[in-house]
Amino acid sequence: MNAPTTIHPLPYQAAYEVPEEDEVQTNADLRDTMHQISVKTFEDSGHAIRSVHAKTHGLLVGELTVLDGLAPAYAQGLFAQPGTYPAVLRLSTTPGDILPDDVSTPRGMGLKVVGVAGPRVAGSEGDATQDFVMVNGPVFNAPTARKFAGSAKLLAATTDKAPNLKRLFSAVARGTEKAIEAVGGESATLKAMGGHPETHPLGETYYSQVPILYGPYMAKVQVAPVAPALVALKDAPVDLKDRPDGLRDAVVAHFAGQGGEWELRVQLCTDIDKMPLEDASVEWPEDLSPYVTVARLRVPPQPAWTQERAKRIDEGMQFNPWHALAAHRPLGSIMRVRRDVYAMSKRFRAERNGVPVAEPKDIEALKGA
């Protein structure tokens, strides 16, 4: 989509970010809860995995091309100048334990752009990456950090417990969600608990859900499929019966014979009341500010999952919104509390697995993995 001429983005003001009451305690509670999930799954499997988005369905390498001729408001940070960068993608689902795919939950995409120069957020000095962490829905499933921490405690209580019961509940939840959608509704809660339709992850559009700085402005990010073969997979069912890794099988099968192309799009904030930073459950109205394409992401045919890629990407990398240029600093309470959680998860995985988790300088070694 071309940049509209009527968009007047709001410049960022520090007053737009308002820490919650007891946010420091919320931050500590969330970090401890996610640590409990990591400890539980490690005790049960002997291997340290992510406390959320633990299961991988595809590991891909490609390139991100920033478009030439962007309108000034959209030519910011990573997107300030046209150019092409190596990129790494990780496709996942949201739980912190490894479940059969017929426990169907929202899909995630981690995108790491490599070789990015410029001033960086504190803590990522010396790195040269820009990460975007996205899920296939426009809003986060909690409005604030405190609500997020409460939901995480419920998640921790069920981690690595009763997988067959989860499969049964997922089947019931999918049926209920289908009935709700038949009358024009949708339940993010049901989807998060296993009621997501059993659809192909490559047909999904992915959203940052929570905002980032965009140079002097504020924005959310979307990655949408545009290659015809990917567009055709929108809402396409995947048979997951007796196929615990059916989503990975579907992604591997696609990239064995063909590639993929997505557009990376940006939605600029134009009205802080209708497009708040501190309520991640609010969908920013696209009639006020549509998503505008600023880059294209291309992935050629390749092995979409191998043991060597799992070692180098799953084990050796982290997809973290705080791996960022200063021009794209994460915003809002959800992002603020994520910072310590991601740091904890990185340490936990590196220490337990004995594999350094580091930011790549290039991806040449990945291409043959």
C-alpha positions as CSV (number, residue, x, y, z in Angstrom):
1,M,0.0,0.0,0.0
2,N,1.4,3.4,-0.9
3,A,1.8,6.1,1.8
4,P,-1.4,8.1,2.1
5,T,-1.0,11.9,1.7
6,T,-3.4,12.7,4.5
7,I,-1.5,10.9,7.4
8,H,-0.1,13.3,10.0
9,P,1.8,11.1,12.5
10,L,2.1,12.3,16.1
11,P,5.6,12.9,17.4
12,Y,6.5,10.8,20.4
13,Q,6.3,12.4,23.8
14,A,7.6,10.8,27.0
15,A,4.2,11.7,28.6
16,Y,2.5,9.2,26.4
17,E,4.2,6.4,28.3
18,V,2.9,6.1,31.9
19,P,4.3,3.3,34.1
20,E,1.7,1.3,35.9
21,E,1.3,1.4,39.7
22,D,3.8,-1.2,41.1
23,E,5.2,-1.9,37.7
24,V,8.6,-2.8,39.2
25,Q,6.9,-5.5,41.2
26,T,4.9,-6.6,38.2
27,N,8.1,-6.9,36.3
28,A,9.7,-9.1,39.0
29,D,6.5,-11.3,39.2
30,L,6.4,-11.8,35.5
31,R,10.1,-12.7,35.3
32,D,9.7,-15.2,38.1
33,T,6.6,-16.7,36.5
34,M,8.4,-17.2,33.2
35,H,11.4,-18.6,35.0
36,Q,9.1,-21.2,36.7
37,I,7.8,-22.3,33.3
38,S,11.4,-22.7,32.0
39,V,12.4,-24.6,35.1
40,K,9.4,-26.9,34.8
41,T,9.9,-27.8,31.2
42,F,13.7,-28.2,31.8
43,E,13.0,-30.6,34.7
44,D,10.7,-32.7,32.5
45,S,12.8,-32.8,29.4
46,G,16.4,-32.1,30.4
47,H,16.5,-29.4,27.7
48,A,16.0,-25.6,28.2
49,I,13.4,-24.1,25.9
50,R,11.8,-20.7,25.6
51,S,9.2,-19.9,28.3
52,V,6.8,-18.8,25.5
53,H,6.8,-19.7,21.8
54,A,8.7,-22.8,22.6
55,K,7.8,-24.9,19.6
56,T,9.4,-24.2,16.2
57,H,7.6,-24.8,12.9
58,G,10.1,-23.3,10.5
59,L,13.6,-21.8,10.4
60,L,14.2,-19.7,7.3
61,V,16.9,-17.4,5.9
62,G,16.2,-14.7,3.3
63,E,16.5,-11.0,2.8
64,L,14.7,-7.8,3.6
65,T,14.7,-5.0,1.0
66,V,13.8,-1.5,2.2
67,L,11.8,0.3,-0.6
68,D,13.1,3.3,-2.4
69,G,11.1,6.5,-2.4
70,L,9.3,6.2,0.9
71,A,7.5,9.3,2.2
72,P,9.6,11.1,4.8
73,A,7.4,10.0,7.7
74,Y,8.0,6.3,6.8
75,A,11.7,6.6,6.0
76,Q,12.9,6.3,9.6
77,G,15.4,4.1,11.4
78,L,16.0,0.8,9.6
79,F,13.8,2.1,6.8
80,A,15.5,5.5,6.3
81,Q,17.5,4.5,3.2
82,P,16.8,1.8,0.5
83,G,18.9,-1.3,0.9
84,T,18.9,-5.0,1.3
85,Y,19.7,-6.9,4.5
86,P,20.0,-10.6,5.4
87,A,17.2,-11.9,7.5
88,V,16.3,-14.9,9.7
89,L,12.7,-16.0,10.4
90,R,11.4,-18.3,13.1
91,L,7.8,-19.6,12.9
92,S,6.3,-20.8,16.2
93,T,3.2,-21.3,18.3
94,T,2.7,-19.5,21.6
95,P,2.8,-22.0,24.5
96,G,5.9,-22.5,26.7
97,D,5.7,-26.3,26.5
98,I,6.1,-28.6,23.4
99,L,2.6,-29.8,22.6
100,P,1.1,-31.8,19.7
101,D,0.0,-29.4,17.0
102,D,-3.6,-30.3,17.4
103,V,-3.5,-28.3,20.6
104,S,-4.0,-25.3,18.2
105,T,-2.8,-22.0,19.5
106,P,-1.9,-18.6,17.8
107,R,1.0,-18.6,15.4
108,G,4.1,-16.5,15.9
109,M,6.8,-15.1,13.6
110,G,10.2,-13.8,14.8
111,L,12.1,-11.7,12.3
112,K,15.7,-10.8,12.7
113,V,17.3,-8.3,10.3
114,V,21.1,-8.6,10.3
115,G,23.8,-6.0,9.5
116,V,21.8,-2.9,10.7
117,A,23.9,0.1,11.6
118,G,23.0,3.0,13.9
119,P,22.6,4.1,17.5
120,R,21.0,1.3,19.6
121,V,18.8,0.9,22.7
122,A,20.7,0.4,25.9
123,G,21.8,-3.2,26.4
124,S,22.2,-4.0,22.7
125,E,25.3,-1.9,22.1
126,G,27.7,-3.6,19.7
127,D,25.0,-5.6,18.0
128,A,23.9,-5.1,14.5
129,T,20.4,-6.6,14.4
130,Q,16.8,-5.4,14.4
131,D,14.2,-7.8,15.7
132,F,10.4,-7.9,15.2
133,V,8.4,-10.3,17.4
134,M,4.9,-10.9,16.0
135,V,1.7,-12.9,16.4
136,N,-1.1,-13.5,13.9
137,G,-3.6,-11.1,15.4
138,P,-3.6,-7.3,15.7
139,V,-3.9,-7.0,19.5
140,F,-2.1,-8.4,22.5
141,N,-4.2,-10.7,24.7
142,A,-3.7,-8.4,27.7
143,P,-4.1,-4.7,27.9
144,T,-1.3,-4.0,30.4
145,A,1.8,-5.5,32.1
146,R,-0.2,-6.4,35.2
147,K,-2.9,-8.2,33.3
148,F,-0.2,-10.0,31.3
149,A,1.5,-11.1,34.5
150,G,-1.8,-12.5,35.8
151,S,-2.4,-14.4,32.6
152,A,1.1,-15.8,32.7
153,K,0.5,-17.3,36.2
154,L,-2.4,-19.2,34.8
155,L,-0.3,-20.4,32.0
156,A,2.5,-21.5,34.4
157,A,0.0,-23.6,36.4
158,T,-0.8,-25.8,33.3
159,T,2.7,-26.0,31.8
160,D,3.7,-29.6,31.0
161,K,0.6,-31.0,32.6
162,A,-2.1,-33.3,31.1
163,P,-1.3,-33.0,27.4
164,N,-4.2,-35.3,26.4
165,L,-6.6,-33.1,28.4
166,K,-5.2,-30.1,26.6
167,R,-5.9,-31.8,23.2
168,L,-9.5,-32.5,24.2
169,F,-10.0,-29.0,25.5
170,S,-8.4,-27.6,22.3
171,A,-10.9,-29.6,20.1
172,V,-13.8,-28.2,22.2
173,A,-12.4,-24.7,22.0
174,R,-12.0,-24.8,18.3
175,G,-15.6,-25.8,17.9
176,T,-16.8,-23.0,20.1
177,E,-14.5,-20.4,18.3
178,K,-15.9,-21.6,15.0
179,A,-19.4,-21.0,16.2
180,I,-18.5,-17.6,17.5
181,E,-16.9,-16.6,14.2
182,A,-19.9,-17.9,12.2
183,V,-21.9,-15.0,13.7
184,G,-19.2,-12.5,13.1
185,G,-17.4,-12.7,16.5
186,E,-14.0,-13.8,17.7
187,S,-12.5,-14.8,21.1
188,A,-8.8,-14.1,21.6
189,T,-9.0,-16.0,24.9
190,L,-10.3,-19.2,23.3
191,K,-7.7,-19.0,20.5
192,A,-4.9,-18.6,23.1
193,M,-6.2,-21.6,25.0
194,G,-6.2,-24.0,22.1
195,G,-9.1,-22.8,20.0
196,H,-7.2,-21.4,17.1
197,P,-8.3,-22.9,13.8
198,E,-6.0,-25.6,12.4
199,T,-4.7,-23.4,9.6
200,H,-1.5,-23.1,7.7
201,P,1.0,-20.7,9.4
202,L,2.3,-19.4,6.0
203,G,-1.1,-18.0,5.1
204,E,-1.2,-15.8,8.2
205,T,-0.6,-12.0,8.6
206,Y,1.6,-11.2,11.6
207,Y,1.5,-8.2,13.9
208,S,3.8,-6.6,16.5
209,Q,0.6,-6.0,18.5
210,V,2.5,-3.5,20.7
211,P,4.1,-0.3,19.6
212,I,7.7,0.8,18.9
213,L,9.3,4.1,18.2
214,Y,9.5,4.9,14.6
215,G,12.1,7.6,14.4
216,P,10.4,10.7,16.0
217,Y,7.0,8.9,15.7
218,M,5.2,5.7,17.1
219,A,4.2,2.7,15.1
220,K,3.0,-0.9,15.0
221,V,4.4,-3.4,12.4
222,Q,2.7,-6.0,10.2
223,V,4.2,-8.7,8.0
224,A,1.7,-9.9,5.3
225,P,2.1,-12.6,2.7
226,V,2.0,-11.3,-0.9
227,A,3.4,-14.2,-3.0
228,P,0.4,-15.9,-4.7
229,A,1.3,-19.3,-3.2
230,L,1.3,-17.9,0.3
231,V,-1.9,-15.8,-0.2
232,A,-3.6,-19.0,-1.3
233,L,-2.8,-20.5,2.1
234,K,-4.9,-18.0,4.0
235,D,-7.3,-20.0,6.2
236,A,-6.1,-23.2,4.4
237,P,-6.6,-26.2,6.8
238,V,-3.8,-28.4,7.8
239,D,-4.6,-32.0,8.8
240,L,-3.1,-32.4,12.2
241,K,-4.7,-35.7,13.2
242,D,-2.0,-38.1,14.4
243,R,0.6,-35.6,13.2
244,P,2.1,-33.9,16.3
245,D,4.5,-31.9,14.1
246,G,2.1,-31.3,11.2
247,L,2.6,-27.5,11.1
248,R,6.4,-28.0,10.6
249,D,5.7,-30.6,8.0
250,A,3.5,-28.2,6.1
251,V,6.1,-25.4,6.2
252,V,9.0,-27.8,5.2
253,A,6.9,-29.1,2.3
254,H,6.2,-25.6,1.0
255,F,9.8,-24.4,1.0
256,A,11.1,-27.6,-0.4
257,G,9.7,-26.6,-3.8
258,Q,9.0,-22.8,-3.7
259,G,9.9,-19.6,-1.9
260,G,7.8,-16.9,-0.2
261,E,7.4,-13.2,-0.2
262,W,5.9,-10.9,2.4
263,E,5.5,-7.1,2.8
264,L,6.6,-5.4,6.0
265,R,4.1,-2.6,6.7
266,V,4.0,0.1,9.3
267,Q,1.0,1.8,10.9
268,L,1.9,5.3,12.3
269,C,0.1,6.6,15.4
270,T,-2.0,9.7,14.6
271,D,-4.3,9.9,17.6
272,I,-3.0,9.0,21.0
273,D,-6.4,8.6,22.5
274,K,-7.6,6.1,19.9
275,M,-4.1,4.6,19.4
276,P,-2.7,4.4,22.9
277,L,0.7,3.1,23.9
278,E,-0.3,1.8,27.3
279,D,-3.3,-0.4,26.3
280,A,-2.1,-3.3,24.1
281,S,-5.6,-4.7,23.7
282,V,-6.7,-1.7,21.6
283,E,-6.6,-2.2,17.9
284,W,-5.4,1.0,16.2
285,P,-8.0,2.0,13.6
286,E,-6.8,1.6,10.1
287,D,-9.2,4.3,8.9
288,L,-7.1,6.7,10.9
289,S,-3.8,5.3,9.7
290,P,-3.5,2.3,7.4
291,Y,-0.6,-0.1,7.3
292,V,1.9,1.2,4.6
293,T,4.5,-1.1,2.9
294,V,8.1,0.0,3.7
295,A,10.0,-3.2,2.8
296,R,9.7,-6.6,1.2
297,L,10.8,-9.9,2.7
298,R,11.9,-12.7,0.3
299,V,12.8,-16.2,1.2
300,P,14.0,-18.7,-1.5
301,P,13.2,-22.4,-1.5
302,Q,15.3,-24.1,1.2
303,P,15.2,-26.7,3.9
304,A,12.8,-25.0,6.4
305,W,14.0,-27.1,9.4
306,T,17.1,-29.2,10.0
307,Q,18.9,-30.3,13.1
308,E,21.8,-28.0,12.3
309,R,19.5,-25.0,11.8
310,A,17.8,-25.8,15.1
311,K,21.2,-25.7,16.8
312,R,22.2,-22.5,15.2
313,I,18.9,-20.6,15.3
314,D,16.7,-22.2,18.0
315,E,19.6,-22.8,20.4
316,G,22.0,-20.0,19.4
317,M,19.7,-17.0,18.8
318,Q,17.1,-15.1,20.6
319,F,14.3,-13.1,18.9
320,N,13.8,-10.1,21.2
321,P,12.1,-6.7,20.5
322,W,14.9,-5.1,22.6
323,H,17.4,-6.1,20.0
324,A,16.8,-2.8,18.3
325,L,18.0,0.5,17.0
326,A,17.3,3.5,19.2
327,A,15.0,4.7,16.5
328,H,12.8,1.6,17.1
329,R,12.8,1.4,20.9
330,P,9.9,-0.7,22.3
331,L,7.1,1.3,23.9
332,G,4.5,0.7,26.6
333,S,4.3,-1.5,29.7
334,I,4.1,-4.8,27.9
335,M,7.3,-4.1,26.1
336,R,9.0,-2.7,29.3
337,V,8.4,-5.9,31.3
338,R,9.4,-8.0,28.4
339,R,13.0,-6.7,28.7
340,D,13.9,-8.6,31.9
341,V,12.0,-11.7,30.9
342,Y,13.9,-12.0,27.6
343,A,17.2,-11.5,29.5
344,M,16.3,-14.2,32.0
345,S,15.3,-16.6,29.2
346,K,18.5,-16.0,27.3
347,R,20.6,-16.7,30.4
348,F,18.6,-19.8,31.4
349,R,18.8,-21.4,27.9
350,A,22.6,-20.7,27.5
351,E,23.5,-22.0,30.9
352,R,21.4,-25.1,30.9
353,N,22.1,-26.1,27.3
354,G,25.8,-25.0,27.2
355,V,25.2,-23.2,23.9
356,P,26.0,-19.5,23.7
357,V,23.1,-17.3,22.6
358,A,24.4,-14.4,20.5
359,E,23.5,-11.9,17.9
360,P,24.7,-12.9,14.4
361,K,26.9,-10.6,12.3
362,D,26.0,-12.4,9.1
363,I,23.9,-15.4,8.0
364,E,26.3,-17.0,5.5
365,A,26.8,-20.0,7.8
366,L,23.1,-20.6,8.0
367,K,22.5,-20.9,4.2
368,G,24.0,-24.4,4.1
369,A,22.7,-25.5,7.4
